[in-house]
Amino acid sequence: MSRSLKKGPYVDPRVMKKIEGKKPQETGVIKTWSRACVIAPEMIGFIFGVHNGRDHIEVFVTEDMVGHKLGEFSLTRKFIKHGGKIQKELEAKKKEDEIMAAKGAKEATTGAVKK
């Protein structure tokens, strides 16, 4: 559910105070715990360290992000992967094929240099 148009978007005043009067190139990472803060046009170009519950994830703000919340770009859950024994076998075979292809390409280039 979105916020009332009468109230406007929630932009944390502490975050705005940190970027007030500064240039994006001069400032480093701006740490914040305010995941609910909506990205305003003034924030474009800054790098925010958004807390995800464990550590701060660096988020570089671009034009496309305006109107979204900072927390959307700092994921709180880490996806490992689905699958079990069969998935591991498939990945091992794929890695083996890549190694063989790389060796073949290397031999082809060294063979061309020797001739």
C-alpha positions as CSV (number, residue, x, y, z in Angstrom):
1,M,0.0,0.0,0.0
2,S,1.5,3.3,-1.0
3,R,1.7,6.5,1.1
4,S,-0.9,9.2,0.8
5,L,-0.3,11.8,-2.0
6,K,-1.1,14.5,0.5
7,K,1.8,13.4,2.7
8,G,4.3,12.8,-0.1
9,P,7.1,10.2,-0.2
10,Y,9.0,9.4,3.1
11,V,12.5,10.7,2.8
12,D,14.5,10.4,6.0
13,P,15.7,13.8,7.1
14,R,18.9,12.4,8.5
15,V,19.8,11.0,5.1
16,M,19.1,14.3,3.4
17,K,21.2,16.1,6.0
18,K,24.1,13.9,5.2
19,I,24.1,14.7,1.5
20,E,23.1,18.3,1.8
21,G,25.5,20.6,0.1
22,K,27.9,17.8,-0.9
23,K,29.0,16.5,-4.3
24,P,28.7,12.8,-5.1
25,Q,32.3,12.5,-6.2
26,E,33.8,14.0,-3.0
27,T,31.8,11.9,-0.5
28,G,32.5,8.3,0.2
29,V,30.0,5.7,1.3
30,I,27.1,7.2,3.3
31,K,26.0,4.6,5.9
32,T,22.3,4.4,6.7
33,W,20.0,2.1,8.5
34,S,16.9,3.8,6.9
35,R,15.7,1.1,4.5
36,A,12.3,2.7,4.2
37,C,13.7,6.0,2.9
38,V,12.5,6.8,-0.7
39,I,15.2,7.7,-3.2
40,A,14.9,11.4,-4.1
41,P,16.4,13.0,-7.3
42,E,18.9,14.8,-5.0
43,M,20.5,11.4,-4.1
44,I,21.5,10.5,-7.7
45,G,25.2,9.8,-7.9
46,F,25.8,9.1,-4.2
47,I,26.8,5.7,-2.8
48,F,24.8,4.6,0.2
49,G,25.8,1.8,2.6
50,V,22.3,0.3,3.3
51,H,22.2,-2.0,6.3
52,N,20.6,-5.4,5.6
53,G,20.6,-6.6,9.2
54,R,24.1,-7.9,9.1
55,D,26.3,-5.5,7.3
56,H,26.2,-2.5,5.0
57,I,25.6,-3.2,1.3
58,E,26.9,-0.5,-1.1
59,V,24.2,0.9,-3.4
60,F,25.1,3.4,-6.2
61,V,22.0,5.5,-6.9
62,T,21.1,6.1,-10.5
63,E,18.2,7.8,-12.3
64,D,16.2,4.6,-12.6
65,M,16.1,4.2,-8.8
66,V,14.2,7.4,-8.1
67,G,10.9,6.6,-6.3
68,H,12.1,3.2,-5.0
69,K,13.2,2.6,-1.4
70,L,16.8,2.1,-0.4
71,G,16.0,-1.3,1.2
72,E,14.9,-2.7,-2.2
73,F,18.6,-2.7,-3.4
74,S,20.0,-4.2,-0.2
75,L,18.8,-7.8,0.0
76,T,18.4,-9.4,3.4
77,R,18.4,-13.0,2.4
78,K,21.1,-14.9,0.6
79,F,20.0,-17.4,-2.0
80,I,22.3,-20.3,-2.2
81,K,20.7,-22.6,-4.9
82,H,18.3,-25.4,-5.4
83,G,19.2,-28.9,-6.2
84,G,21.0,-31.8,-4.6
85,K,23.3,-34.6,-5.8
86,I,22.2,-34.4,-9.4
87,Q,22.7,-30.7,-9.6
88,K,26.2,-31.0,-8.3
89,E,27.0,-33.6,-10.9
90,L,25.7,-31.4,-13.7
91,E,27.7,-28.4,-12.5
92,A,30.9,-30.6,-12.2
93,K,30.4,-31.8,-15.8
94,K,29.8,-28.3,-17.0
95,K,33.0,-27.0,-15.3
96,E,35.0,-29.9,-16.8
97,D,33.7,-29.0,-20.3
98,E,34.8,-25.4,-19.8
99,I,38.3,-26.5,-18.7
100,M,38.6,-28.7,-21.8
101,A,37.4,-25.9,-24.1
102,A,39.9,-23.5,-22.5
103,K,42.8,-26.0,-23.0
104,G,41.7,-26.6,-26.6
105,A,41.7,-22.9,-27.3
106,K,45.1,-22.4,-25.7
107,E,46.6,-25.3,-27.8
108,A,45.1,-23.8,-30.9
109,T,46.7,-20.4,-30.2
110,T,50.1,-21.8,-29.2
111,G,50.1,-24.0,-32.3
112,A,49.4,-21.0,-34.6
113,V,52.3,-19.1,-33.0
114,K,54.8,-22.0,-33.5
115,K,54.1,-22.3,-37.2
